[in-house]
């Protein structure tokens, strides 16, 4: 039996897609990512407002939200929900995207993307040395914070329902779960 595999794509192929095409390039495959639901967007807005305000007040970098392309190697182009880049590394931001790992990535799980956020993108973020990775679960009202140490993530903090989440990377950044999931 002969098994053929569809051609793997790279960043050059990804850049040929029309602007706004609902795809991410994950390990060489185009993965369609439909528009998020309103709850996802409310949580994203809550997080972005709090995180970006803190970052701006401290003058320590820049916070961006999706859609913005993050290029990691030749086979991965992602659009994380929220990214933070330390001011010393602002140079990775180019006209057509971010080339290299942001310092912090926040992904909010959706039914269509949860598998990729938890499995495939997790491993790529780990390999490319994302310093801190937050996985936000709207259904469980929870946040898990992972820290990268020498190319390997470890769970730093897991909070569900009540309490606060804090960043190890961005000293002083702390958010209550009510601030994250407030509708």
C-alpha positions as CSV (number, residue, x, y, z in Angstrom):
1,X,0.0,0.0,0.0
2,X,1.3,3.4,-0.9
3,X,0.4,6.3,1.4
4,X,0.8,9.8,0.1
5,X,0.7,12.8,2.3
6,X,-0.6,16.2,1.2
7,X,2.1,18.8,0.7
8,X,3.1,20.5,3.9
9,X,2.9,24.3,3.6
10,X,5.4,26.9,4.8
11,X,5.4,30.6,5.6
12,X,5.7,31.5,1.9
13,X,2.4,29.7,1.2
14,X,0.7,31.2,4.2
15,X,1.6,34.7,3.0
16,X,-0.1,34.1,-0.3
17,X,-3.5,33.8,1.5
18,X,-5.7,36.8,1.2
19,X,-5.6,39.2,4.2
20,X,-8.1,38.1,6.8
21,X,-8.3,34.5,5.6
22,X,-9.4,32.4,8.6
23,X,-6.4,30.1,8.7
24,X,-3.4,29.5,10.9
25,X,-0.4,27.4,9.7
26,X,0.1,24.7,12.3
27,X,3.0,22.3,11.7
28,X,2.8,22.8,8.0
29,X,-1.0,22.4,7.7
30,X,-3.6,25.1,7.1
31,X,-6.1,25.0,9.9
32,X,-9.3,26.9,9.5
33,X,-10.1,29.0,12.6
34,X,-13.6,30.4,12.5
35,X,-14.5,33.6,14.3
36,X,-14.7,33.2,18.1
37,X,-18.0,33.4,20.0
38,X,-19.0,36.4,22.0
39,X,-17.9,35.0,25.4
40,X,-14.5,34.3,24.0
41,X,-14.3,37.9,22.8
42,X,-15.5,39.3,26.1
43,X,-12.8,37.4,28.0
44,X,-10.2,38.5,25.4
45,X,-11.3,42.2,25.8
46,X,-11.2,41.9,29.7
47,X,-7.7,40.4,29.6
48,X,-6.3,42.7,27.0
49,X,-7.6,45.9,28.8
50,X,-6.1,44.8,32.1
51,X,-2.8,43.5,30.8
52,X,-2.2,46.3,28.3
53,X,-3.0,49.0,30.8
54,X,-0.5,47.5,33.3
55,X,2.2,47.1,30.6
56,X,1.6,50.7,29.4
57,X,1.8,52.1,32.9
58,X,5.1,50.3,33.6
59,X,6.5,51.1,30.2
60,X,7.9,47.6,29.8
61,X,6.8,46.6,26.4
62,X,3.8,46.2,24.1
63,X,0.7,44.1,24.2
64,X,-1.1,43.1,21.0
65,X,-4.3,41.1,20.3
66,X,-5.5,38.8,17.5
67,X,-5.4,38.9,14.6
68,X,-1.6,39.4,14.4
69,X,0.6,36.8,12.8
70,X,3.4,35.2,14.9
71,X,5.9,33.3,12.8
72,X,7.8,30.5,14.5
73,X,10.1,28.7,12.1
74,X,9.0,27.8,8.6
75,X,6.0,25.7,9.3
76,X,4.1,27.7,12.0
77,X,2.2,31.0,11.7
78,X,-0.2,31.5,14.6
79,X,-2.6,34.2,15.7
80,X,-2.6,34.0,19.5
81,X,-5.4,35.9,21.3
82,X,-3.0,38.1,23.2
83,X,0.8,38.6,23.2
84,X,3.2,40.6,25.2
85,X,6.7,41.5,24.0
86,X,9.3,43.0,26.3
87,X,10.6,46.4,25.2
88,X,14.1,45.0,24.8
89,X,12.7,42.6,22.1
90,X,10.4,45.0,20.2
91,X,12.6,44.3,17.1
92,X,10.9,41.0,16.5
93,X,7.8,43.1,15.4
94,X,8.0,43.7,11.7
95,X,5.6,45.2,9.2
96,X,3.9,41.9,8.3
97,X,4.0,40.2,11.7
98,X,6.0,39.1,14.7
99,X,9.1,37.0,13.9
100,X,10.0,34.9,16.9
101,X,8.5,34.0,20.2
102,X,6.6,36.7,22.2
103,X,7.5,36.7,25.9
104,X,3.9,36.0,27.0
105,X,1.1,34.3,25.0
106,X,-2.5,34.1,26.1
107,X,-4.8,31.6,24.3
108,X,-8.5,31.5,25.1
109,X,-9.9,28.0,24.3
110,X,-12.7,27.7,21.7
111,X,-14.3,24.4,20.7
112,X,-12.6,24.6,17.2
113,X,-9.1,25.5,18.5
114,X,-8.8,23.9,22.0
115,X,-6.9,20.9,20.7
116,X,-4.3,23.0,18.9
117,X,-3.9,25.4,21.8
118,X,-3.4,22.6,24.4
119,X,-1.4,20.2,22.3
120,X,0.2,21.3,19.1
121,X,0.7,25.0,19.7
122,X,1.7,24.3,23.3
123,X,4.6,22.2,22.1
124,X,5.7,24.8,19.5
125,X,5.5,27.6,22.0
126,X,7.6,25.5,24.4
127,X,10.2,24.7,21.7
128,X,10.5,28.3,20.6
129,X,11.0,29.5,24.2
130,X,7.8,31.5,24.9
131,X,8.6,32.5,28.5
132,X,5.0,32.3,29.8
133,X,1.9,30.7,28.4
134,X,-1.6,31.2,29.7
135,X,-4.4,28.9,28.7
136,X,-7.8,30.3,29.5
137,X,-10.8,28.0,29.6
138,X,-14.2,29.8,29.4
139,X,-16.3,26.7,30.1
140,X,-14.4,25.9,33.3
141,X,-13.8,29.5,34.2
142,X,-10.2,28.7,34.7
143,X,-6.7,29.8,33.8
144,X,-3.5,27.8,33.8
145,X,-0.1,29.6,33.7
146,X,2.9,27.7,32.3
147,X,6.5,28.9,32.6
148,X,9.3,27.9,30.2
149,X,12.6,26.7,31.7
150,X,15.1,25.6,29.1
151,X,12.6,24.6,26.5
152,X,10.1,22.9,28.8
153,X,6.9,24.2,30.2
154,X,5.9,23.6,33.8
155,X,2.7,24.5,35.5
156,X,3.2,27.6,37.6
157,X,-0.4,28.3,38.6
158,X,-3.9,26.9,38.1
159,X,-6.9,28.9,39.2
160,X,-10.6,28.0,38.6
161,X,-13.7,30.0,39.6
162,X,-12.3,32.1,42.5
163,X,-9.0,33.7,43.3
164,X,-6.4,35.5,41.3
165,X,-4.0,34.8,38.5
166,X,-0.6,36.4,38.4
167,X,2.3,36.5,36.1
168,X,5.8,35.3,37.1
169,X,7.2,37.1,34.0
170,X,5.5,40.5,34.5
171,X,6.1,41.3,38.1
172,X,3.1,42.8,39.8
173,X,0.6,41.8,37.2
174,X,-2.3,40.1,39.0
175,X,-5.9,39.7,37.9
176,X,-8.9,38.4,39.8
177,X,-11.0,35.7,38.2
178,X,-13.9,38.1,38.3
179,X,-12.0,40.6,36.2
180,X,-11.2,37.9,33.6
181,X,-14.6,36.3,33.3
182,X,-16.8,39.4,34.1
183,X,-19.6,39.6,31.5
